[in-house]
């Protein structure tokens, strides 16, 4: 079993001083902005739902 990935920065202030929260799985605390947040995997996207854009056609 592999170790789960940790966030590299706070989604609110961008600082990297993060610690796991005691609230449970996927919860993190930012010491810089004093916020707590939780990461949650929602699922995989179906291949047909992904939008593709072409660049250079409107130049």
C-alpha positions as CSV (number, residue, x, y, z in Angstrom):
1,X,0.0,0.0,0.0
2,X,1.4,3.4,-0.9
3,X,1.3,6.6,1.2
4,X,-1.3,9.2,0.2
5,X,-0.2,12.4,-1.4
6,X,-0.1,15.5,0.8
7,X,-1.0,19.0,-0.4
8,X,2.1,21.2,-1.1
9,X,0.4,24.6,-0.3
10,X,-2.6,26.1,1.4
11,X,-5.5,26.7,-1.1
12,X,-6.3,29.9,0.7
13,X,-3.1,31.8,1.3
14,X,-0.5,29.7,-0.7
15,X,1.8,29.1,2.2
16,X,3.5,25.7,2.7
17,X,3.3,25.5,6.5
18,X,0.7,22.7,6.6
19,X,0.0,20.0,9.2
20,X,-2.4,17.1,9.4
21,X,-5.5,18.0,11.3
22,X,-7.0,15.9,14.2
23,X,-10.4,16.2,12.5
24,X,-9.8,13.1,10.5
25,X,-8.7,11.7,7.1
26,X,-7.8,14.3,4.5
27,X,-8.0,17.3,6.9
28,X,-5.2,19.8,7.0
29,X,-4.4,22.9,9.0
30,X,-2.5,25.9,7.8
31,X,-0.3,27.6,10.5
32,X,0.1,30.8,8.3
33,X,-3.6,31.8,7.9
34,X,-5.0,29.6,10.7
35,X,-7.5,27.9,8.4
36,X,-8.5,24.2,8.2
37,X,-9.5,22.5,5.0
38,X,-10.2,18.9,3.8
39,X,-9.2,17.1,0.7
40,X,-11.6,14.7,-0.9
41,X,-11.3,12.5,-4.0
42,X,-14.5,12.7,-5.9
43,X,-13.9,10.2,-8.7
44,X,-12.6,9.8,-12.2
45,X,-14.0,11.7,-15.1
46,X,-15.4,9.9,-18.1
47,X,-13.2,10.4,-21.2
48,X,-16.2,11.8,-23.2
49,X,-16.8,14.6,-20.7
50,X,-13.4,16.2,-21.1
51,X,-13.5,19.3,-23.3
52,X,-10.7,19.8,-25.8
53,X,-9.7,23.2,-27.1
54,X,-7.8,24.0,-30.2
55,X,-5.3,26.8,-30.2
56,X,-4.2,28.8,-33.2
57,X,-7.4,28.6,-35.3
58,X,-8.5,32.1,-34.4
59,X,-5.2,34.0,-34.9
